[in-house]
């Protein structure tokens, strides 16, 4: 293993995929130009190494980028396209929702349509509401699309490689607040299975489920909770679709409580689906109310002081766990 940043781990995954499979190519806005000379950016140096046939800068049109990916996958290629910010995926939604997600079904399961959509997300870098709105629940609600969200450099590499070589369309969300975080990353072609959550920390009193940067908000809440004598089991979801239901349900059946944390709006957020699932399938094990921690139903503000208030913090997690505990 070696120490790599989150962005460097993504870059290594892309390099490996391009090296081992000639059908793999990358396309997106600025994926090969000077904007990505930062070595922590995922496509750094790839144009120079693989050439413009394999790494293609595109016009500023998310609809065209997604259409390129769908068409290429129909022709037997493995496209990897980048959507620069998560809200921009709405401009690509026709191609993703009405075509990419439905083609395997419409072929009667006889054909596969591999394509990977890398999308940048996150709250906390002052980019404003048009660049910071997390829409994972929209993707999860669209049949035929898979969505994964790594929170460590190792999983950034492993989930991206799994996404590229999966037979179905996969959206991989890259949290921009994590690009420069470092961690141990195994060498070579490592693949993190889609649909497999990671147990971050065992506990006895309450299960906390999170993904992406929200996981680190949860980790900051553990010390004050420990001081109050509350032991929390923490799960990093990693994969939203497919979902590791067994991991979540087994944990809740042990602890009797559930708190879900994400940075997207709480109303109709992905946490609502997890809460409903546990209420339906593990109700008899619950010892307290299921609690959800998310952002308010509002566009993301631009001002750093307002953004800090908008983004769920450790204090929100502590309060939710205490309410689940009945304290």
N, C-alpha and C positions, 0 to 999 in steps of 0.2 A: 504493500500500500504506500501511497504518497499523499502529502498534503496538497489539496487543490481547493480553489474557491468554487463556489456554486457555478459561476459562469464558465470557469475553466473545465469543470466536469461536463457541462453541456457541450462545450467545444470538443472535448475528447470523444464524446459519444457520436457527434456528427462526423468527426474525422474517421472513426472506426467504420461507421455505416457507409460512408463514401468509399472507403478503401475495400470493403469486402463485397459490395454489391454495386455493379455498374448501373443498375436501374434506379438507384437513389440519386436524387438531385435536390438542391435547395433553391427556393425562390422567395422573394419578398422585397419590401421597400428598404433599400439601403443595406442589404445583407452583405454586400461586397465592397462598399465604399468607405471613405475615411471616417465616417461616423462610428465605425466599429473597429477603430484602431486600438481601443482600450482592450487589453488582453483578458479582461473579465467579461467581455461580451461574447456571446455564444458563437458567432460566426467569424471571430477575429482570425485573419490569416488564411481563411479557407479559399477565397478567390485566388490568391497567389499560389496556393498549393494545388488546387484542382481545376482552375481555369473557368472561364465564363460559360462553358457548356454545362458544367455541373453546379455552379453557383451563380444564380441569375438575379440581378436587380430588376425590379418591376416598376411600372408606373404606379402612381398613388391611387390605387383602386382596389379596395379589399374584395369587392365583388369579382373583379377580374382575377385576382390572386386565387380566390377559392375556386373559381371556375377552371382555372389552369390546373389546380390540384385534382379536381374531380375528373376532368378529361384525361389527364395523365394516368390516373389510377385505372381508368377504363381501358387504357392501352397497355397495361401491364407494367407500368413504372411505379416507383415508390417515392412520390413527391413529399418533401418536407417544406411547408410554407410558413411564413411568419406573418402574424397579425400584430402590428406594433403595440397596440394597447387594447385591453379587454373590451371597452365599449365599442371599438371599431368592428368587433365581430358581428354586430348587428347589420353592418353593411354587407357582410358575407353570408348572412343567415339563409338566404334563399338557396344558394348552392349547397350549404352544409345541411340544412334541415330538410329541404325538399328533394335533394339529389343524393348527396354523399350518404346520408343516414338511411336512405330507402332503397338504394340500388341492389344490395344483397337480397333484401326481401323480395324485390320485384323480379329478381332472377330466379326465384324459387330456391335460394340458397346454393345455387350451382356456381356462382361467381363470387370472387372476393374483390374488394376495392380498397387496397391499402393506401392510406394517406395520413400524414401527421400534420397537425396545425399547432405551431408554437405560438402562444399568446402571452404577452407581458401583462402583469397585474400588480396590484398592491396599492395600499393607502399609506401615505406618509412622505411623499416626495414632492408635494406642492404643485402637482400638475393640473389640479382642478377637476371639475366634475366630468368633463368630456374625455378624460384620460384615466380615470381612477375608479369607475363603477364596476364592481365585480359581478359577473353574470353567470356563475357556475350553475345555478339552479335552472336557468334557461336551457343550457346545454343538456343537463341531466334529464330534463323533461322531454327531450327530443329523441324518440326511439331511433336506434341504430348508431348513435354517436356514443363513444366512450370518452371519459374525461378523467385525467389524473393530475395530481398537484403535489409535486415533491417538496419536502421541507429541509432536506439535507443534500450536501454535494454528492454523496454516494447514490442517493435515490434519484437525483437529477440525472446522473449518467445512466443508471439502471432502468429507470422508467422511460427515458427518452429512447434508449435502444429497444426496449420492449415495444414501445409505441410504433417505432419505425417498421419493425418486422411483424407487427400484428396484422392480420388479414382485414381488419375493419378500420374505419376512420377513427382516429384518436386525437382529441384535443389535449395538449399538455400545457398546463398553466405554469408560467415561470414568475415567481414572486420577485419583483424588482428590488425589494428591500433585503433580499437574501443573496444577490449576485456576488457580493464580496465576502460573504462568510466562508470560513475555511473548515475543512474536515478531511478525514481519511477517506481516500477513494481507491478501491482495488484497481489494479491494472487490467487491461484486456477487455474482452467482450463480456461484460457482466450485464445481467438482465434482472430487474426487479419485477416479479410477476404482477400483472394487472389483477386487481381484485383482492389484494392481500394487504391488510392493515399491519401496522407495526406497533407492538406493545413497547411504549417508551419507558414506562415506570409502573410497577405493580402497586396496588393499594387495596384497602379494605372497606373504605367508607363511601366512596363516590367515584363513579366513572366519569372522566372528562374526555370528550372526543373533539379533536381539532385537526386542522390541516394548514399547510403553508406557514406564513409568518405568524398566524394566530397561535400556532403551537408554542412559540416562544413567549407570547403573552401569557399563556397558561403556565409555562415553566416558572415565570417570575411570580406567579400567584402561589406557588407551592410552599414557599418558606413561611409566609404569614399564616397559611392554612395549617402547616405543621405545628406552628407555635400555638395554635388553637386546638391541637390534638386531633386534627382531621387528616386522615390518610387517603390520598386520591390516586386512583389508577388512571394513567394517561395513555390514550391511544392516538397515534398519528394515522389518520385515515388513508393517506397516500392516493388511494383510488376511490373516486366517487361513483363512477360507473365503469366496470362492475364494482359492486359494493361488497365488502367483507361483513355481511350480516352476522355470521357466526361469531366473529371476534367481539363485536359490539354486544350482542345478546348474551354471550357467555359471561362477559365482564359485568354487565348490569345484573345478571342473575346472582353473581357473587357479591356485588356491593350494594345492590338494592336502590341505586340512585344514578341519575344521568344528568350531566350538564354538557351542552354542545356549544362550541365557540367558533365563530367565523367572523370575517371582516365585512362580508356582504350585508346588505340590509336584513334585519331580523325578520321582518314581515315577508312571508312566503320564501324565506331563504332555505338553503339546503338543510339546515338544522330542523326545520319543520318536518321534513320527511323522516329524519332519524327519530324525532320525538314520536311521530305517529307510528313508526315501525315498532318501537319499543313498547308503546302503549298497547298496541295490538297483540304483540307476540311475547311480551314479558311482563304484562300488567301485574300478575300475581306475585312477582318478585319485588315490585317497587315498594319502598318504605317511605317515599316522599315524592313531591311533585317533580316532574321533569322541567328543567330550566334551560332556556336558550339565551346565549349572549351574542349579540350582533350589533350592527350599526343602525342608527335611526333611519326612518323612511324619508330620506332626504338626499338630494344630490351631494356629492362629496365637495366640501368647501375648499377653496384655494389657500386661504390664509393659514399659515402653520399653526397659529394658536387655536383656530377653529377646527382645523383638521385633527389636532391632537384630542380635542373633546369628542369629535365625531367617531374616531377610531376606538373600539373597545380596548380597555386597559386592564391590567392585572386586578385593579380594585373592583372592576365589574365581575370578573371571574370569582373573586373571593366572595362577593355578595351573593352571587348565584349559587355557589356551593353551600354557603351558610343557609340560604333559603331552602335548598334541597334537603339539608340536614334538619330543618325545622328550628334553626337558631336565630 
